[in-house]
Amino acid sequence: MPIDFSDPDPSWPAEAARSTAELRPLFPVVEHVGSTAVPGLAAKPVIDLMASTPDLATVDENALTALGYVREETGMRNRLFYGRDTDGVRTHHLHVVPAEGWDTRNERLLRDHLLAHPEAAAEYGELKRVLAATESDGLAYTKGKTALIQRLIDREREARGLPASDVWED
């Protein structure tokens, strides 16, 4: 099955803002992360959101279900992951992570780096286009981006005086 990949959509920021607003009563902090958060960057047309919580055990699953988010097991430790579909099509990912370490989350650092460095965003976008055109497996697509993402994260962490961190963080 081909990777669903799209040119930048001007509706992504507004959809992310709407989704962030509906999640704010549940979480102290919610942000738009991922490629759809970078203006001009082609992406899989899925809004990636990240929310922080003081305690993963206290997340209100019923409230998230009422908003259309369904918990999925990803094997990633120390985070909860939810998908949201509209008419059978995946439209949102929600990563819920502990508030501790929020400022050093690699997803946030990558977004910030791409926003601040258009040349890095262009390089990342081109790699994603090539992978989307040649890979049919989502995991292979993701792993194909890892080396570049690691390099960009390393640059951003170094610029902020943060220690190195594997992009496959807990």
Phi, psi and omega in degrees: 000128182293154176287129177284116186224143188221148168296161180306138181246122182296348179277346184301312180299319180293320178294320178295319179296318178297315181293320178298317180298321181287339179270341184305324178295341183264338186223143179295329180220133175222133180225153173276120178236179178085178187296328180292349178273357183250107181305135178086356183265126174293153186197167164294136185282062179231127179280117177264126178239149175231132180236145176254151178215145178297332185208118180301330182291344183257008179296134183277090182299322181296319179294321178293319177299320178298333178271000178096005180271132181241128181290138178230143177274125182246347185086353178282130180278155171061035173199155173249142181235135181229142173248152176225128180247150173234122182052041177079007180243131179295126181239337185217148166237139176233119176256120178252122186231158177297145179300325177297125180090004182308314185292347182244016179294131184298325179299319179290319180296319178296313178304311182298321179295315180295323178294324184273343185230088182304328179293325177290320178297319179295316179297316179296316180299318180294317178300316180298321178299313180298313181296319180296328180280337186248343181252141175248353181255126182301321180292320178296321176300312180297312181296330178294338179269347191301313184298316179293315179301317180300316180298317181292319177296317179302317179298315182292319179296318179297317180298331180265001181073027180263152177292156177299153181209134177296136180295339175273058183293164176294000000 
